Amino acid sequence: MRKRTPSPLQAIDLMQVISVDRMPIKFQFGLFLVLFSVLLVSAIGYFVIKEEKQELTRQRIYLGEILASNLASGSRDGIIMDDELLIFEMIDGILKKDTKNDIAYVFITDPAGKIIAHNKSELMGTVFSDAITNFACALNQPAWQQTEVNGATVLDFSNPIFEKVTKKKIGVARIGLSYQSITRTVESAVSKILTIFISALVLGIIASIIWVRLVTRPISDLAKGAEIIGAGDLTYRFTVKSKNEIGELAEIFNKMTIDLAAAQDELIAKRQLEHEIELARAIQATLLPKTIPETPTVRIAAFYQSAMEVGGDYYDFIEVDDTHLGVLVADVSGKGIAGAFIMGITRAIFRIMASGNHSPAQVLSRVNGALGLHMKKGMFVTMLYCIINTKDRRMRVASAGHDPLLYLKPGECSVKGVNPDGFAIGIRAGREFDTRIKEENLVLGPGDFLALTTDGVTEAMNAGGEEFGEQRLFDFMVKNAEKETAIFRDGLVNAIREFTGDMDQSDDITMVVIKIA
């Protein structure tokens, strides 16, 4: 094939893309982990410090209230008997237990604010008339207030003292606790948080380097090839010698490269996103079955309509052997070119795994083992796979996280949903997937009607934001199940279109309907 030379306009665009300093993927991951570490540790630190400050304040308030209460109780007799020595012993006892120098002052006043006893003897007899004292003397219940003493924040606790019998107020016990210990503890917590922050930052950088190298190593060849193709060389081909699923994947990539080359002239001329979407639709169309199988006992009709952005819906028919027909409906999580790529890979791998295998659950397990390894993180595929024995009308069904198989027998008015357990492809790996996947067996009879759909059918939405829904689908099946599959299909498509009107749909609409003859 000849090498295509980009036009001047394309060359300018390519040079603009190439000249931009693109951030390497290793740096992106590393930066992400660093920023994540910064945000995580900062958030944790903020809430830890906030909570610790609140808890220390609660503890300090509780301690102050206890001390003020004890001081009031212990000083009552001293005030009544005018025994200053007893009162000072009480104050001295409180101060001796203050090993951290958290107590700013301890004193007792009469109800008018005159000092009866104070840890500073020179204040004896002084009358305090400040707002804090006036507030404490006016109250007949314990209280605390925040104030400033010599430029330092102090929590002032007051407790009224009453004569036991007459309940006459004879004094007020006051204790001031310094706020500095809370500040010191918070500063210590900040220091610890900074240590954790720096450690997490260093570990995050180291972990990102190791992790990115491990992740990017297997795809380095594909990345180089994609860069070559992105530079305009559409003659480049991925070369994989193996004849297994990896070889199939390389062939799909090569085919897509050929299709891209064939459409390049039009893309260069129009340079619109719609052409990329059309290309994805063309690729998708080549992967869907060209014909629908016919057997004496099974009648089938299928329909696929892509969304505004090409999605990853896919259906296929597998000739397992002469008497067994496989029917598959799948939904890839991605859209656009990415969805088409994954759909192409899915088709290639599934056909390899399904050939000659009569167990749908086993086929899905093998597909998960092969396809799950090559899917980008966050992408997955749901699948519903049925194998019909066209001779004795028996069916085996397995589901990989897909919508249920809809099953309606003649004369019945309710649709049965057949939904065996199973994870979506790419969600879980190995034994965990294999243990979960189950299959169900159905014995079918003449007139039985079955439908395999994707969520685009029930989630089709009108201009009012209302979805078509399961109930409309079930009602349509009950009313039209006696019709031939092609007529049923066309009627359901028209019903959906009448419901949605001119509303563009965000998801593909895919269905395969089966009637047993």
C-alpha positions as CSV (number, residue, x, y, z in Angstrom):
1,M,0.0,0.0,0.0
2,R,1.3,3.5,-0.8
3,K,2.1,5.8,2.0
4,R,-0.4,8.7,2.2
5,T,1.2,12.1,2.3
6,P,-0.8,14.6,4.5
7,S,-2.0,17.8,2.9
8,P,-0.5,21.1,4.0
9,L,-3.5,21.8,6.2
10,Q,-3.2,18.4,7.8
11,A,0.5,18.8,8.2
12,I,-0.1,22.1,10.0
13,D,-2.6,20.4,12.3
14,L,-0.2,17.5,13.0
15,M,2.7,19.9,13.8
16,Q,0.5,21.8,16.1
17,V,-0.4,18.6,18.0
18,I,3.2,17.4,18.0
19,S,4.7,20.7,19.1
20,V,2.5,20.9,22.2
21,D,4.3,19.8,25.2
22,R,2.2,16.7,26.1
23,M,2.5,15.5,29.6
24,P,3.9,11.9,29.7
25,I,1.5,9.3,31.1
26,K,4.0,8.5,33.8
27,F,4.0,12.1,34.9
28,Q,0.2,12.3,34.7
29,F,-0.2,9.3,37.0
30,G,2.5,10.5,39.3
31,L,1.0,14.0,39.5
32,F,-2.4,12.5,40.2
33,L,-1.1,10.4,43.1
34,V,0.8,13.4,44.5
35,L,-2.3,15.7,44.3
36,F,-4.4,12.9,45.7
37,S,-2.0,12.5,48.6
38,V,-2.0,16.2,49.2
39,L,-5.8,16.5,49.2
40,L,-6.3,13.4,51.2
41,V,-3.8,14.2,53.9
42,S,-4.9,17.9,54.0
43,A,-8.5,16.9,54.4
44,I,-7.7,14.3,57.1
45,G,-5.5,16.7,58.8
46,Y,-8.1,19.5,58.8
47,F,-10.8,17.2,60.3
48,V,-8.4,15.6,62.8
49,I,-7.2,19.0,64.0
50,K,-10.7,20.4,64.1
51,E,-12.1,17.4,66.0
52,E,-9.1,17.2,68.4
53,K,-9.5,20.9,69.1
54,Q,-13.2,20.5,69.8
55,E,-12.6,17.4,72.0
56,L,-9.8,19.2,74.0
57,T,-12.2,22.1,74.5
58,R,-14.9,19.8,75.7
59,Q,-12.5,18.1,78.1
60,R,-11.3,21.5,79.3
61,I,-14.8,22.7,79.9
62,Y,-15.7,19.5,81.7
63,L,-12.5,19.8,83.9
64,G,-13.2,23.5,84.7
65,E,-16.8,22.7,85.7
66,I,-15.7,19.9,88.0
67,L,-13.0,22.0,89.6
68,A,-15.3,25.0,90.1
69,S,-17.9,22.7,91.6
70,N,-15.4,21.1,93.9
71,L,-14.1,24.5,94.9
72,A,-17.6,25.7,95.7
73,S,-18.4,22.7,97.8
74,G,-15.1,22.7,99.6
75,S,-15.3,26.4,100.4
76,R,-18.8,26.6,101.7
77,D,-18.0,25.7,105.3
78,G,-15.0,28.1,105.3
79,I,-17.2,31.0,104.2
80,I,-19.9,30.2,106.7
81,M,-17.3,29.9,109.6
82,D,-15.2,32.7,108.3
83,D,-12.3,30.3,108.2
84,E,-9.9,31.7,105.6
85,L,-7.3,28.9,106.3
86,L,-9.8,26.2,105.2
87,I,-10.5,28.1,102.0
88,F,-6.9,28.6,101.2
89,E,-6.1,24.9,101.8
90,M,-8.8,24.1,99.3
91,I,-7.3,26.6,96.7
92,D,-3.8,25.3,97.5
93,G,-4.9,21.7,97.0
94,I,-6.3,22.5,93.5
95,L,-3.1,24.4,92.5
96,K,-0.8,21.5,93.6
97,K,-2.6,19.1,91.3
98,D,-2.0,21.5,88.3
99,T,1.2,19.9,87.1
100,K,1.0,21.6,83.7
101,N,0.4,25.2,84.9
102,D,-2.9,25.3,83.2
103,I,-4.7,27.2,86.0
104,A,-4.5,30.9,85.5
105,Y,-6.3,31.8,88.8
106,V,-8.4,30.4,91.6
107,F,-10.4,32.7,93.9
108,I,-13.7,33.1,95.7
109,T,-15.8,36.3,95.9
110,D,-18.8,37.3,97.9
111,P,-22.0,37.8,95.9
112,A,-21.0,41.5,95.3
113,G,-17.6,40.5,93.7
114,K,-15.4,41.2,96.7
115,I,-12.4,38.8,96.9
116,I,-12.7,36.5,99.9
117,A,-9.7,34.3,98.9
118,H,-7.4,34.4,95.9
119,N,-4.3,32.4,94.9
120,K,-2.6,35.9,94.8
121,S,-2.8,37.1,98.3
122,E,-2.3,40.8,97.3
123,L,-5.7,40.8,95.8
124,M,-7.5,39.9,99.1
125,G,-10.4,42.4,99.7
126,T,-10.3,43.7,96.2
127,V,-13.7,44.2,94.5
128,F,-13.9,43.0,90.9
129,S,-16.5,44.9,88.8
130,D,-15.6,43.6,85.3
131,A,-18.2,42.2,83.0
132,I,-17.1,38.6,83.6
133,T,-17.4,39.0,87.4
134,N,-20.7,40.8,87.2
135,F,-22.1,38.1,85.0
136,A,-20.8,35.3,87.3
137,C,-22.2,37.1,90.4
138,A,-25.6,37.6,88.8
139,L,-26.1,33.9,87.9
140,N,-27.4,31.3,90.3
141,Q,-26.0,28.4,88.3
142,P,-22.6,27.2,87.1
143,A,-21.4,28.9,83.9
144,W,-18.2,29.4,81.9
145,Q,-17.0,32.3,79.7
146,Q,-14.0,33.0,77.5
147,T,-11.9,36.0,78.4
148,E,-8.4,37.5,78.1
149,V,-5.9,37.7,80.9
150,N,-2.6,39.4,80.2
151,G,-3.1,38.8,76.5
152,A,-3.7,35.0,76.9
153,T,-7.1,33.3,76.3
154,V,-8.6,31.9,79.5
155,L,-11.8,29.9,80.1
156,D,-13.4,31.3,83.2
157,F,-15.6,28.9,85.2
158,S,-17.9,30.1,88.0
159,N,-20.0,28.2,90.4
160,P,-22.4,29.9,93.0
161,I,-22.0,28.9,96.6
162,F,-25.2,28.6,98.7
163,E,-25.8,28.1,102.4
164,K,-27.2,24.5,102.8
165,V,-30.3,25.3,104.9
166,T,-31.4,28.7,103.8
167,K,-30.1,28.4,100.2
168,K,-28.8,31.9,100.5
169,K,-26.1,32.8,98.1
170,I,-22.9,33.4,100.1
171,G,-20.2,33.5,97.4
172,V,-19.0,32.6,93.9
173,A,-16.1,30.1,93.2
174,R,-14.0,31.1,90.2
175,I,-11.3,29.2,88.3
176,G,-9.5,30.3,85.1
177,L,-8.1,27.6,82.9
178,S,-5.5,28.6,80.3
179,Y,-6.3,27.8,76.6
180,Q,-2.6,27.4,75.9
181,S,-2.5,23.6,76.4
182,I,-5.1,23.2,73.7
183,T,-3.0,25.4,71.4
184,R,0.1,23.3,72.2
185,T,-1.7,20.0,71.5
186,V,-3.1,21.3,68.2
187,E,0.4,22.5,67.2
188,S,1.8,19.1,67.9
189,A,-1.0,17.5,65.8
190,V,-0.1,19.9,62.9
191,S,3.5,18.8,63.2
192,K,2.4,15.1,63.0
193,I,0.2,15.8,60.0
194,L,3.0,17.5,58.2
195,T,5.2,14.5,58.8
196,I,2.6,12.2,57.5
197,F,2.0,14.5,54.5
198,I,5.6,14.5,53.5
199,S,5.9,10.7,53.9
200,A,2.7,10.1,51.9
201,L,4.0,12.5,49.2
202,V,7.3,10.6,48.9
203,L,5.6,7.2,49.0
204,G,3.1,8.4,46.4
205,I,5.9,9.4,44.0
206,I,7.7,6.2,44.5
207,A,4.6,4.1,44.1
208,S,3.5,6.0,41.0
209,I,6.8,5.4,39.3
210,I,6.7,1.6,40.1
211,W,3.1,1.2,39.2
212,V,3.2,3.2,35.9
213,R,6.2,1.2,34.7
214,L,4.4,-2.1,35.4
215,V,1.1,-0.9,33.8
216,T,2.6,0.7,30.7
217,R,5.2,-2.0,29.8
218,P,2.7,-4.4,28.1
219,I,1.2,-1.7,25.9
220,S,4.4,0.1,24.9
221,D,4.4,-1.4,21.4
222,L,0.7,-0.4,20.8
223,A,1.5,3.1,22.1
224,K,4.4,3.4,19.6
225,G,2.3,2.1,16.8
226,A,-0.5,4.5,17.7
227,E,2.0,7.4,17.7
228,I,3.2,6.4,14.3
229,I,-0.3,6.2,12.9
230,G,-1.2,9.5,14.6
231,A,1.7,11.1,12.8
232,G,0.1,10.3,9.5
233,D,1.7,7.0,8.5
234,L,-1.3,4.8,7.9
235,T,0.9,2.1,6.3
236,Y,2.1,1.0,9.7
237,R,0.9,-2.4,10.7
238,F,0.9,-4.1,14.1
239,T,2.9,-7.3,13.8
240,V,1.9,-10.1,16.2
241,K,3.2,-13.6,15.4
242,S,0.8,-15.5,17.7
243,K,-2.4,-17.0,16.3
244,N,-4.4,-16.6,19.4
245,E,-6.7,-13.8,20.6
246,I,-3.8,-11.3,20.7
247,G,-3.3,-12.0,17.0
248,E,-7.0,-11.5,16.4
249,L,-6.7,-8.1,18.2
250,A,-3.8,-7.1,16.1
251,E,-5.7,-8.0,12.9
252,I,-8.7,-5.9,14.1
253,F,-6.4,-2.9,14.7
254,N,-4.8,-3.4,11.3
255,K,-8.2,-3.6,9.7
256,M,-9.3,-0.4,11.4
257,T,-6.1,1.3,10.3
258,I,-6.9,0.3,6.7
259,D,-10.4,1.7,7.1
260,L,-8.9,4.9,8.6
261,A,-6.6,5.2,5.6
262,A,-9.4,4.8,3.2
263,A,-11.5,7.5,4.9
264,Q,-8.6,9.9,5.5
265,D,-9.1,12.1,2.4
266,E,-12.7,12.8,3.4
267,L,-11.7,13.4,7.1
268,I,-9.0,15.9,6.0
269,A,-11.4,17.8,3.8
270,K,-14.3,18.1,6.3
271,R,-12.4,17.8,9.6
272,Q,-15.6,17.2,11.6
273,L,-16.3,14.9,14.4
274,E,-19.3,13.5,12.6
275,H,-17.0,11.7,10.2
276,E,-15.2,9.9,13.0
277,I,-18.6,8.8,14.3
278,E,-19.6,7.6,10.8
279,L,-16.3,5.7,10.6
280,A,-17.1,4.0,13.9
281,R,-20.6,3.2,12.6
282,A,-19.1,1.7,9.5
283,I,-16.7,-0.5,11.5
284,Q,-19.5,-1.5,13.7
285,A,-21.7,-2.4,10.8
286,T,-19.0,-4.7,9.4
287,L,-18.9,-6.6,12.6
288,L,-22.7,-7.2,12.9
289,P,-24.1,-10.3,11.3
290,K,-25.0,-9.9,7.6
291,T,-27.6,-12.6,7.7
292,I,-29.9,-14.1,10.3
293,P,-29.9,-17.9,10.6
294,E,-33.0,-19.9,9.8
295,T,-34.0,-23.3,11.2
296,P,-37.3,-25.3,11.0
297,T,-37.9,-24.7,14.8
298,V,-36.5,-21.2,15.4
299,R,-37.6,-17.9,13.9
300,I,-35.3,-14.9,14.5
301,A,-35.4,-11.2,13.8
302,A,-32.9,-8.6,15.0
303,F,-32.6,-4.8,15.1
304,Y,-29.7,-2.4,15.9
305,Q,-29.8,1.4,15.9
306,S,-26.8,3.4,17.0
307,A,-27.1,6.4,19.3
308,M,-26.1,10.0,18.6
309,E,-22.6,8.9,19.6
310,V,-21.8,5.4,18.4
311,G,-22.0,3.0,21.3
312,G,-20.8,-0.5,21.8
313,D,-23.9,-2.6,21.4
314,Y,-23.4,-5.8,19.6
315,Y,-25.3,-9.0,18.7
316,D,-24.2,-12.1,16.9
317,F,-25.2,-15.6,15.9
318,I,-22.9,-18.5,16.5
319,E,-23.2,-21.8,14.7
320,V,-22.0,-24.0,17.5
321,D,-22.6,-27.2,15.6
322,D,-25.2,-28.7,13.3
323,T,-27.9,-28.7,16.0
324,H,-26.9,-25.9,18.3
325,L,-27.3,-22.2,17.6
326,G,-25.8,-19.5,19.8
327,V,-27.5,-16.1,20.2
328,L,-25.5,-13.3,21.8
329,V,-26.4,-9.7,22.8
330,A,-23.6,-7.5,24.3
331,D,-23.2,-3.9,25.5
332,V,-19.8,-2.3,25.7
333,S,-19.4,0.5,28.2
334,G,-17.5,2.8,25.9
335,K,-18.7,4.9,23.0
336,G,-17.3,6.2,19.7
337,I,-14.1,4.7,18.3
338,A,-13.3,3.2,21.8
339,G,-16.6,1.3,21.9
340,A,-16.2,0.1,18.3
341,F,-12.6,-1.1,19.1
342,I,-13.8,-3.1,22.1
343,M,-16.7,-4.4,20.2
344,G,-14.4,-5.7,17.5
345,I,-12.1,-7.4,20.0
346,T,-15.2,-8.9,21.7
347,R,-16.5,-10.4,18.5
348,A,-13.2,-11.9,17.6
349,I,-12.5,-13.5,21.0
350,F,-16.1,-14.6,21.5
351,R,-16.3,-16.5,18.2
352,I,-13.1,-18.3,19.1
353,M,-14.3,-19.3,22.5
354,A,-17.9,-20.2,21.4
355,S,-17.0,-22.6,18.6
356,G,-18.1,-26.1,19.5
357,N,-18.8,-25.2,23.2
358,H,-22.3,-26.1,24.4
359,S,-22.0,-24.3,27.8
360,P,-22.8,-20.6,27.7
361,A,-21.4,-20.1,31.2
362,Q,-18.1,-21.7,30.2
363,V,-17.9,-19.6,27.1
364,L,-18.4,-16.3,29.1
365,S,-15.8,-17.4,31.6
366,R,-13.3,-18.0,28.9
367,V,-14.1,-14.7,27.2
368,N,-13.7,-12.9,30.5
369,G,-10.3,-14.5,30.9
370,A,-9.1,-13.4,27.5
371,L,-10.9,-10.1,27.0
372,G,-10.6,-8.8,30.6
373,L,-6.8,-8.7,30.3
374,H,-6.9,-6.3,27.4
375,M,-9.6,-3.8,28.5
376,K,-8.8,-0.3,29.8
377,K,-9.6,0.3,33.5
378,G,-13.2,1.4,33.9
379,M,-14.5,-0.4,30.8
380,F,-16.6,-3.5,30.8
381,V,-18.9,-5.6,28.6
382,T,-22.3,-7.1,29.6
383,M,-23.4,-10.2,27.7
384,L,-26.4,-12.4,27.4
385,Y,-25.7,-15.6,25.7
386,C,-28.2,-18.4,24.8
387,I,-27.6,-21.7,23.1
388,I,-30.6,-23.3,21.4
389,N,-30.8,-27.0,20.6
390,T,-32.8,-26.6,17.4
391,K,-33.6,-30.3,17.4
392,D,-35.3,-30.7,20.8
393,R,-36.1,-27.0,21.5
394,R,-34.0,-26.8,24.7
395,M,-32.1,-23.6,25.6
396,R,-29.2,-22.9,27.9
397,V,-28.8,-19.3,29.1
398,A,-26.0,-17.4,30.9
399,S,-25.6,-13.7,31.7
400,A,-22.5,-11.6,32.3
401,G,-24.3,-8.7,34.2
402,H,-26.7,-8.1,31.3
403,D,-30.5,-7.4,31.2
404,P,-32.6,-10.5,31.6
405,L,-33.8,-12.7,28.8
406,L,-37.5,-12.0,28.4
407,Y,-39.6,-15.2,28.0
408,L,-43.3,-15.4,27.2
409,K,-45.3,-18.7,26.7
410,P,-48.4,-18.7,24.5
411,G,-51.6,-17.7,26.3
412,E,-49.8,-16.2,29.3
413,C,-50.2,-12.6,30.4
414,S,-46.9,-12.1,32.2
415,V,-43.4,-11.9,30.9
416,K,-40.7,-14.0,32.8
417,G,-37.2,-12.6,33.2
418,V,-34.5,-15.2,33.0
419,N,-31.5,-13.7,34.7
420,P,-28.7,-16.1,35.9
421,D,-26.0,-14.7,38.1
422,G,-22.8,-13.3,36.6
423,F,-20.4,-10.4,36.7
424,A,-19.9,-8.2,33.6
425,I,-16.9,-9.0,31.5
426,G,-13.8,-7.1,32.9
427,I,-15.2,-6.4,36.3
428,R,-13.8,-9.5,38.1
429,A,-11.1,-11.8,37.0
430,G,-10.3,-15.5,37.2
431,R,-11.9,-17.7,39.9
432,E,-14.1,-15.0,41.3
433,F,-15.8,-14.6,37.9
434,D,-16.0,-18.3,37.2
435,T,-17.5,-19.1,40.7
436,R,-20.3,-16.4,40.2
437,I,-21.3,-17.2,36.6
438,K,-24.4,-19.5,36.4
439,E,-26.6,-20.8,33.6
440,E,-30.3,-21.8,33.4
441,N,-32.0,-24.4,31.2
442,L,-35.3,-23.8,29.5
443,V,-37.5,-26.4,27.8
444,L,-39.2,-24.5,25.0
445,G,-42.3,-25.3,23.1
446,P,-44.1,-24.1,19.9
447,G,-45.2,-20.5,20.2
448,D,-42.8,-19.6,22.9
449,F,-41.5,-16.0,22.5
450,L,-38.1,-14.7,23.7
451,A,-36.4,-11.3,23.5
452,L,-32.8,-10.4,24.1
453,T,-32.3,-6.6,24.5
454,T,-29.9,-4.0,25.7
455,D,-30.8,-1.2,28.2
456,G,-31.2,1.2,25.3
457,V,-34.7,-0.3,24.7
458,T,-36.1,0.4,28.2
459,E,-34.1,3.6,28.7
460,A,-35.2,5.2,25.5
461,M,-36.3,8.7,26.6
462,N,-38.8,11.2,25.3
463,A,-38.6,15.0,25.5
464,G,-40.2,15.0,28.9
465,G,-37.4,12.9,30.4
466,E,-39.6,9.8,30.7
467,E,-38.2,6.4,29.8
468,F,-39.9,3.8,27.7
469,G,-39.5,1.4,30.6
470,E,-39.9,-2.3,31.3
471,Q,-43.7,-2.2,31.7
472,R,-44.3,-0.8,28.2
473,L,-42.0,-3.4,26.8
474,F,-43.8,-6.2,28.7
475,D,-47.2,-4.9,27.6
476,F,-46.1,-4.8,24.0
477,M,-44.8,-8.4,24.2
478,V,-48.0,-9.8,25.7
479,K,-50.2,-8.0,23.0
480,N,-48.0,-9.0,20.0
481,A,-46.2,-12.3,20.9
482,E,-48.4,-14.2,18.4
483,K,-47.0,-12.3,15.5
484,E,-44.0,-13.3,13.4
485,T,-40.7,-12.1,14.6
486,A,-40.0,-9.5,11.8
487,I,-43.5,-8.0,12.3
488,F,-43.0,-7.9,16.1
489,R,-39.6,-6.3,15.7
490,D,-40.9,-3.6,13.4
491,G,-43.9,-2.9,15.6
492,L,-41.7,-2.5,18.7
493,V,-39.3,-0.2,16.9
494,N,-42.2,2.0,15.8
495,A,-43.6,2.0,19.3
496,I,-40.2,3.2,20.7
497,R,-40.0,5.9,17.9
498,E,-43.5,7.1,18.6
499,F,-42.7,7.4,22.3
500,T,-39.3,9.2,21.9
501,G,-40.4,11.4,19.0
502,D,-37.5,13.6,17.7
503,M,-35.5,13.1,20.9
504,D,-31.9,12.0,20.3
505,Q,-31.0,8.9,22.2
506,S,-27.8,8.6,24.3
507,D,-27.6,4.8,24.0
508,D,-27.8,2.2,21.3
509,I,-31.1,0.3,20.8
510,T,-30.5,-3.4,20.2
511,M,-32.9,-6.4,20.2
512,V,-33.0,-10.0,19.0
513,V,-36.4,-11.6,19.1
514,I,-36.9,-15.4,18.9
515,K,-40.1,-17.4,18.3
516,I,-40.2,-21.2,18.6
517,A,-42.0,-23.0,15.8
